[in-house]
C-alpha cells in the first residue's frame, strides 16, 4: 500500500466512523435513551468498530454501494486514436502528483511519529500504574490495597484488578467507605478500565480525528454516571452518597488534580458538578444495570451495522461515462518499440534556466539526416517517448528542424515548459513520464510494447487509476479490468474505463460496450 492508498484508506475509515457515530447519536436521541449504562455500551461498540475496521476492512468481503455520477462526454478527450489535448498539458496525475507525494509522505511520517508517541505514552502510563500497585500495601479485603502516592480512590487493571485507597481511608465513616468500594467494584464489574484502554488506543491510531477524542471523554463520563447509578441502587441514600463524592472531589482538588492516567479514579474535577446534579435529582428514576442479555441484544444489532460500516465500498455506476472508442485493431502498430535514448538526449540541461542556448563559436553546424529516417533517435523520441503528450503544433515545429543542435534545444525546452519546479535540478514531469513508460512496458507488453496498448496509453496519459477491479476469465465473461479515476479534467468525476481481452492473449483493449466482456 503506497502513501496515496494509505491516506485514502485513513480518510475512508474516518468518514465511515463519523457516519456510524452520527447514525448512533440520532438513534439514541430518537429512542430517548436515558440510561448511562446503555449509552456507555453503545458508544463502546462504536469505539470498537472504529478501531477494529482498520485491520478488518481489507479482509472483509466488500459491499458495493452504487453511486450515480453525472454522465461525462469523453468524445473530445478520448478518441479511437487516444489523442491527447494540446499542450501545455500537465500530466493530470504526474507532476502535481509527484510533488503531492512528497507532502503525503511527510504527512504519513508525522502521523506515524505522533501515533508512536501516543502509544509510548500509553505504555509508560501502564507501567507507572503497575509500579504503583507493586508499591502499595495489601489490606484485609480482597483486591483492595492502600497507597501513599494517591489522594483519591481508583481502580487499576482488568484481568487482576486492584482497588487503591489513599492513606486517609481509615478516617472515613462506614457509609463513605461502602460508597467508595461500591463505586470501584462497579468499575471492575463493568470492565471500565479495559474499555478506557481501548478508547485511548483508538486515540493513538486516529489522533487526527476529533471523534476519537470525543469518544474517550464521553465513555469516561458515562462510566462514572453508570457507577453512580449502581451505588445508588444499593445504598438508596442519595445525599449520603453525594456527600461522599464531594469529599473525594475536595481531596483531589487539594492534591492539585493530579491523577494517574491509566487508572479509573472515583472523582474528576471536571465532571463532579454534573454527577452531583444527577445524584440529587429525586425525580430521576435510577435505571437498571446493563446486563448480559442487554449486551447480547446490542451485539446482535451492532454486528450487521459494524460489518456494513467496515465493508461498504462506494462504487460508481457502470453507465455514467460514455467513452467513444473504435473497434480494436488486430494489426500491430507500425511504430517501433522505444529504444533507450542516447546520452546526448538524456543528458539535456536539467539546470537550464529557460533561455536559448548560446551559439557555438565553431563553424555552422552541418545539417543532420532527415528526421523521417527510421533509425533517427529524434524520430523515436517524437513517435515513442512523447507521442501521447506532444501537441500537433509542437510536432510540426519539431519536424521542420534541420539540425541536431536545434532538435536538442527543442527537446530541452519541451521538458522545461512542463517542469513543475523550474530552477531546480529535477524535472518531476519528465521523470514521471519515463517511469510510466517503463511501467507499461513491464506490465502490459504482449506481442507489442506495453506503451502502445490501450492500457499503456491511458496509464501514460492519466497515471495509475484511483481504483482498479481485475476480473479473470469465467465461464460467462472474458478477462476484463475496470479502471476508475476520481476526476479527469474534461471528463468529469468518477470516470470508469473498461478494458476487455476477448482474444485471451493478454492484449486488452478499451471498450465502450459493457456487454463486450460477456461470452456469447
LINCORUR-V242550 format. One line per field, one symbol per residue. ss: DSSP state (2 for helix, 1 for strand, 0 for the rest). burial: # if it has 16 or more other ideal C-beta (glycine too) atoms within 10 Angstrom, else .. A space follows every 50 residues. Layout:
# LINCORUR-V242550
ss: ???
burial: ???
This chain:
# LINCORUR-V242550
ss: 00222222222222222222222222222200000222222222222222 22222200000011111000011000000000000000000000222222 22222222222222222222222222222222220011000001111000 00011100000111112222200222222222222222220222222222 22222000022222222222222222222222222002222222222222 22220000000001100000022222222000000000000222222222 22222222222111110000110000000000000000000022220000 00000000000000000000000000222222222000000222222222 00022222222222222200000000022222222222222220000002 22022222222200001111100000101111111111000111111111 10000000111000000100
burial: ..##..##.#..##.##..##..#..........################ #.##..#..............#.#..##...#.#..#.#.########.. ...#...#..#...#..#...#..##.##..##..#.......####..# #######...######..#..#...#############.#.##.###### ######..#.##..##.###############.....#.######.###. ##......##.#######...#..##.##......##.##.......#.. .#..###.####..##...##.#.#..#.........#..#...#..#.. .#...............#..#....###############...#...#.. #..#.####.######.###......####.##..##.###..##...## #################.........#########..#..##.####### ##....#####....##...
